[in-house]
């Protein structure tokens, strides 16, 4: 198992464009989380999936953000009409029913110019 | 709600010095407590955890004890190395051993710099 994989590692986009990130969790993990981390801050929870069901969304997740996890495997996070304030590191984590803690990916760093 | 407060950084120490990074928390419910470490350009790695009061988590010479009476989970290491330079995050999760549906609540992180 290669751990949690996130792609791309870096993304630079112009304001107003749409971007999509992908997360491949550890294969047997049924829980998947997205976090956002800005410079000098700890990660902030965005949303959570158990298998393919999106069970929790933070108020930080505006209507420009959408996440999916089809078939309960990989997940995508899309940001529409990006704004400069969306610039951050987007982290994905997975877990098996919460036991053993969370395994984080290396993140996707988004820069909106 | 849930929150984590940890000491501001950067913390700069000489190699072989004793390290303490303070962490206190507030939580609705009975939390599990974690320390994560983030090396430059990398994702978060779980350093240690404790799931109930008076438990001591330990790993790689680091340790932290779950103190319910003081709502604290301070990170300590007896002799730090240059390779310990990183950002350290204290975190909590409510709901079992870290699988709360609302995930982890993190502190802002403490940047540790170890000088040779």
Interface residues (C-beta under 8 A of the other chain):
Chain A: X4 X6 X31 X33 X35 X40 X41 X42 X43 X44 X45 X48 X50 X55 X56 X91 X93 X95 X97 X98 X99 X100 X101 X102 X103 X104 X105 X106 X107
Chain B: X4 X34 X36 X41 X42 X43 X44 X45 X46 X49 X89 X91 X93 X95 X96 X97 X98 X99 X100 X101 X102 X103 X104 X105 X106 X107 X108 X109
